[in-house]
Amino acid sequence: MKLWIKNPLAILAQGAEGGIVVEGAKITALVGRGAVPAHDHVFDASAHVVLPGLINTHHHFYQTLTRAHPQAINKELFDWLKALYPVWARLNPEAHRIATKLALTELLMSGVTASSDHHYVFPAGLDDAMDIQVEEARRLGMRMTVTRGSMNLSQKDGGLPPDSVVQDMDAILADSERVIGKYHERGEGAHIQMALAPCSPFSVTRELMRETAALAEKHDCRLHTHLAETHDEDEFCVATFKMRPLDYLEDCGWLSNRTWLAHGIHFNDSDIAKLGKHGVGVCHCPTSNMTLASGRCRSCELEAAGVPLGLGVDGSASNDSSNLMEGVRHALLLNRLTYGQKVTHFDVLRWATKGSAACLGRSDIGEIARGKQADFALFKLDELRFSGAGDPLAALVLCGAHRADRVMVAGQWRLLDGLPLGIDIAELRVAHHRVAQGFLAAR
């Protein structure tokens, strides 16, 4: 059946002023202004601004349970982590499931159709963390790159996390192979993909980094980690490994086009050239970087060097939100401080769509074009914040859109009238808040 999404108010695609035709899970035609395509059904989009579905390339879903946590407010990264690791050590399957459900729901409501999550905390009893995330993503109908994170370098070994949240290398590698074999979908239109994601240079061993890279090569999946987020990390790597973070990554065999990095703030010119040469992607996390005062990503230099550049909200304890549309606006404003008017609303929307898709190694999503997957976020401009706006696409960013009206994933509506199908928002909020309050009380 052919669905014509007809005559949008505006659309982020050339030659589609008259809309898009969707057949099955794909876009089969872009409709020019005034044209009438062959169709079976019509959705009148004249009140909607249509974007490719937003793609979130870095998050920590479990952190929705510790937003604005009293022990972590107004601290920089290392001190913030030290305050929260003991709290996260209490994570259990029930808490992980409700945190995942809430984060995915928030993302969907902000226009996200595909997300990754970097889960690296595995207290005793949370062996099925990846399985829980796959189940919740499938329930909402969202695409997800589920990263099997890891930490095996605890405080007793000179790392940052406490012993209770790390695992030994053999257990990490065995579970990584298990979840890849069980869930990793390859090829066009994949809904669930797996990536391997040791947490950071200060929480994993060199051996685990190397073995993980070899495992990703064996199974043709992607690699992800935090890198170059703070100057403290630079100092740690020089003191511990006698080299800067990117040199350490290269020494571990990670410089390839299967790798994307979270943050990438403190890269020098040589680092940026090396990243571009090897096709390593970078996820820019503007809201988190401002919250933790970590610094500014060199986004324009990275793109100029050929680095795939995407956007991410980062964890909900360093962002206090899971709203990528809000992150798009923050990306524009933060980058204007560095680059002036050179950075436009088209740039930040590209980072959140086509750029993010490239970070995840995908060319079938992130763009409205014939043959691509039918993933869209539709926004209305009927709130007071948009009154008087002349350019609908610019208004989404400049006037601060934060909630989609409709979202389609693979040709299926997953959000209608601002609400996700099959989810009771009030019930979810009560259940999540109950668990979060338990985390807050057990200090």
N, C-alpha and C positions, 0 to 999 in steps of 0.2 A: 504494500500500500504506500502511495506517495503522499507525504504531508508537505504542503506548501506553507512555510512560515512567511507570511505575506506582508510586504510593505512596511518594514520596520521604521521606526522614527529615525534611527541611525544604526549603522552596523560597521564593525571593524573588519571590513573586507572590501576590496575593489571590485566593482562590477556586480554588486549584490544589492543595489538600492531597492530592487523589487522583492528581495527576500532570498530564501534558500529552499531547495527541495530536499527532503530527507526520505530515503527509502531503506527500510531496515535500520541498520546501525550506522549508515554512511550518508554523507552529503553527495547527492547525485547531480545537482545543478545549482549554479548561482543565477539568480534572475535579475536581469537588467531593469532599469526604471521603465515602468509602463508595460512590461512584457507579462504575458499570462502563460505559465508553463503547464504541461500535462500534470494533473494531480487528482487525487482521490479525496483528500481532506484539506481543509484550510484552517490555519490559526492566524487570526488577525493580530499582527505585531505592531500596529500603528502607534501604540502607546509605549512601546518598548525600545530600549537601546540594547542591541544584541552584540555580545562579545563571545569569542571562543571561551569554553570553560576554563576558569582559572586553574593553575596547577601549582600546588604548594610543595616545595622541594626540601623543606626541613622543618621538623616539628618534634616535640616530645609530648605525646598525648597524656601520659600519666601525670604530667605537671599541672593539669587543670585542677588537681586536688590541692595544690599549694600556691594558689595565686595570692599575691599581696600578703605573703606569710610574714608574721611579725619578726621572726628571727632573721629574715633575709632582706628586708626592705633597706634600700639605700646602701647596698654593698656592691663592690666590684666582683668580677667573676669568681676568683679563687675563694674569697671569703663567703660569697653567696653559696658556692658549692659545699663548702665545709659546713655551713649552717643547715643545708637541706639534705645532704646525704643521709644523716641519721633518721630523718623523717621519711625519706623515700625507702629506707630499709624495711619499713613496715608494710610496703606494698604487697597485696595479696590478690588472688584471681578476681574476687568480687570488685575490689577497688580498681584494678586494672581494666576490667570490662566496662564499668560505668564511666571511667575517665576516657576510654577510647570512644565509647558511644557518644559522649558529650562533645568531645573534640571534633569528631567527624561530622556531627550534626551542625555545630557552629560553622565549620568550614563550608559545608554544603549551603547553608543559609547565606553565606557571603559570596556565593557564586563559584565555589571550587567543585570541580568534577573529578579531579585526580589529586592524590596527596601521597607524599611519603611520610613515614614516621621513623624516627631514630630512637629505638628502644634498647637501652643498654643496661638497665637495672634488673638484676635477677636474684632477689632474695630467695631463701629456701621456700619451696612450695609454688614458685611461679614458673615452672618448667614449660607450661603451655601458653606463655605470653604471646607468641607469634600466632598460634591457632586462634586465640581469642580475637586478635586484631583482624585476621582474615574473616572470621565469622561476622564481626560487626560491620566491616566494609561491604561484605556481600549483602548483608541485611538492608543496608541503605542504598545499595546499587551503585556505589562509587568505585572508581578505579583507585588502586592503591599499590604503591611500591613499599612493601613491608621490609624494613631493614632489620636483619638479625644483628643487633648490636652486641657489644661485649666489653667487659673490663676484667683484667686478670692481674693488675698491678695495684695492690692495696697499700695502705699507709705503712704497714710493716715492711714492705718491699721498696719504699721510697716514693710511692704514688700518692694520689690525693684521696681516693675513696676508702671508706672503712672496709674491713674484711668481710662484713656481712652481705655486701652487695656485689662481690666479684665471684667469678667462677674460674676453675682451672682450664687450661687450654684444651685438653682433650675433650672435656664436656662441651665447650664452646664449638669446636670444630665438628663434633658428632651431631650436635643439634642443628648446626648450620647446614650440613648435608641432608639431614632429615627434612627440614622445612623446604629446602630447594626442591628436593625430590617430590614432596607432597603438594606444593602450591605453585611453583614457578611456571607461569605461562609464557610461552615464547611467541613472537610474531605479532602481526597486525591485530589490533583490537583487543589485546590482552587486558583483562580486568585486574588480575592479581599477579604481581611480579615480586621476586625476592631480591634483596641486595644484602651484602655483608658489610658490617659497619662497626669496627672497633671504635671505641668512643673518642679517644684523643691521645696525644703523645704522653700525657702525664697519667694515664690510667691503664695502658696496655704495654706489654713487652714487645721488643723488637721481633722476637720469634713469632709471636701471635700475628703481628702485622704482616710478616713475610708469608706465613702459612695461609693467612686469609687471602692474600693476593693470589697465591697459587690455587686456592680452592675456587676463587671467582673465575680464574682463567679456565680451570677444568670444566666448570659448569656454565660458562658464558653468562655470568650475571654481573651486576654492577657493584662498585665499591664506594663507600661513603665514610667520611670521618670529619670531625672538627679540625680546623687548622687555621693558624695565623689570626686568632681571635683577639689576643691580648699581648701586651709586652711581657707580662709574666710568663706566658708560654714560650716566648723567645728565650727568656733567661733560663727557664727550666731546660729547654732543649740544648742550649749551649753548655750548661753546667752538667747535664746528664749524658748527652750523646756527643758533645764536642762539635755540634753543627746546628745550623738554623733549621726551623721546622720543615721547610720545603726540601732542603738537602737530606734531612732525615727521611722524609717521605720517599724521595728518590732512592735512597739507600735500601729502603724496604721493598722496592719493586712496584711502587704505586703510581708512577707517572705514566698513565695511559689514558686513552679516551673512554675507558670504562669507569673512570673515577670522577666523582663530583664532591666538592668540599663545602662545608658549611662555614660561612662568615668571610674568610679570606681577606681580612682587613689589612694586616700588616705585611703585605708583600712589597718588596722593592722592585725596581725596574727589571733587574735580572730574573727575579722570580716570575714576574709577569710574562716575560718573553719565553721562559721555560714552560710555563703553564700553557701558553698558546701553541708552542711547538708540539706539545704532546696531546693537545685537545682535552685537557683536564677542565671540567666545569666548576663553576663557583656559584653557590647559593647566597645571594645578598639578603641579609636579615635586618632591615633598617630599624624596625621598632625595637627589637631586642638590643641591637647595638647602641641605640640611644638610651634605653632603660638602664643598661649596665655600664654606660659610658665607656664602651670598648673602643670606639673609634669609627672612622668612615671607610667603607669599602671603596677601592679605586675602580669604580664600575666602568667609567669610560675608557680608561687605559686597558682594562681587562678585555673589554669588547674589541677595542682596536687591535689588540694582539691576537684575536681569534679565539678567545676563551668563551665557551658557552656560559651565559650569565642568566640565572633564574632568580626567583624570589621565594622567600619562605617566611613564615610567621615566627619560627623558632618556638621553643617551649613556652607553655602558658604560665610558667613561673618567672620568665624573664620578659614576657610580652604582656601577660595578664589578659590576653585575648587570643582567639583562634580565628581571626578575621583577615583574610588575605586582601580583600578589597580595601580595607583600612590600611594595610601594609603597602598597597600600591600608592596611595596618597602620601604616606610617610616616605616612600622611596623617592617620590618627586621632590618633596620639600627638603629632605636631607641632602639629596644630590644637587639641588639648586644652590645650597650653601657652598658646595665645592666647585661646581661647574657653571653656575649661573643659568641663564636662559637656554643654554645649549641642550640641557635635558628637558624633554617635552613629555606631555601625557602619552604620546605614542610610544616613546621609549619605555616608560615604566609598564605600560600595558603589554608591550612586546616581551619584557622580562618575565612578566607573570604568566605568559602563555607560551609562545613559541620558544623563548629562551629556557623556560623551566622544562618544557618537553625535551629539549636537547640535553639538559642536565641529566634527565632520566633515561637518555638513550632512545628517545622515541621521536618519530617523524610522522606518526599517524594521528596525533592529537596536537592541540595548541594553536590551530589555525583554521579559519573558515575558508575551505577550498574544496573543489570537487575531488571526491575520492577519500577525503579525510573522514575521521570518525565524527558522528553527529553529537558532539559535546558542546553545549551552549549555556551561557548565563544571560538571562534577560532581566533588565532593570527598568523600573518605571521612574519617571521624574515628577512624581505627584506629591512630594513632600515640600514643606516650606523652604528647606535648604536649597532647593533647585529653582525656586520662583525667580524669574527674570533671566535665567541662563539662556544664552544664545546658541551655544555649540553643545549639542547633547553628549558627544563623546568626551569632550573636555570637561563638561559639567560633572560626569561621574567621578572624575579624579579631583578636580579643583573644589567642587562643592561637597565632597566627602560622602559619596555613596557607600553604604556599608551593608546593605541587605538586598539580595536578589529577590525578584518577584517569581521567577520561574527558572528552573534548571533542568536541562536535558542531558542524560548520559547514554551514549550508544543508542540514540533514537527513542529513548524512553524518558518521559517526564518523571523526575525524582523530587521536585519541589514545585508546589502549586500555591499561588497566593501567599508566597513567603514562608510556607510551612512544608517540612519534609513529610513525604507519604509514610504512613504507618508509625509515626512517632508522636507521642503525647508530650509536648514540650514542657508543660507544667509538671507532669509526673516525673519526667527526666530530671528536671531541675531539683525537685524535692529529693529524689533518690540520690543524686550526685552530691547535693549539699549535705545530706546526712552523713555520707561517707567522708566528705572533706572535713566536716566538723569533728569527726572522730580523729582524723589526722592532726587537727589543730589542738585538740584536747590532750592528746598523748604526747606531751612535751618531755 
